[in-house]
């Protein structure tokens, strides 16, 4: 399996970034407005792109203001199991 890492430089605080990536409200402003579920540890987050595409992630790790980690549970086959 390939490893792809992406580094983004954002002109804001790490607390602000963490809050956007660790809440359903924040995530719905980042990737798709059709975001539902639970962003808590072991929660399931559903990202929908209209009726045709659905990605489901499980929250597997959270470190306050440092890390948000998901594992893909449902999507195209090449996404399944990615972290």
N, C-alpha and C positions, 0 to 999 in steps of 0.2 A: 504494500500500500504506500502511496506517495505521501509526503508530508509537505503541506503548503502553509507557509506562515505569512501573515500580512501585518505590516506595521503601519499604523496611521498616526499622524501628528495632528492633534486637535487643540485649538486655542481655548482651552477651558481647564478646569481643575479635574484631578483624577476622581474626586468625589462626585462631580457632576456626571462624568462618563460612567462611573460605577452605578449611580442611581438610574441612568437611562437604560443600562444593560441588565439591571437586576429587578426590573418592575415591568409588569404588562403595559402600563401606561407609557413608560419610557420606550419600550420596544416597539409599541405601535406607532411611534413617531420616527423610528429609525429604519425599519425594514418594510413592514406592511401594516396598514391600519387594521387589517383583519388578524390581529394577534389576540389570542385568548389563552386561558389556562392559569397555571400557578408558576411564578418565578422563584418560589422558595426551594430550598434544597430538597431533592427528590421529586420536585414538581414536574409536571408535563406542560410544555409550551407548544401551542399550535399556531403556526404561521400559514395563513391561507392567502393565495393570490387568485382571487376570483373563485370560480367553481372548478377550474381545471387543475390547480396545483396546491398541494398540502404538504407541509413539512412539520414533523413532530420531533421535538427535542426534549430530553430529560435533563434536568439540572443536576449535575453530578458533583459540583464543587463550587463553593462560594467562600471567598476571603474578603471581608469588608474592605472596600476601597482599593482592592488589589487584583482580584481575580473572579471571573464568572466563567464557568466551564459547563458545556452541554455535550450530550452524546445523542447523535441522531438515531431515532427509533423508526421513523417513517418518512420516506421521500423516494426519489429515484434510487435505484439499486446501488449506484456507486456512492451515495451519501450514507447509507445504512452503516452504523457502527463508527462513523467518523466522530472525532472529538474536536 
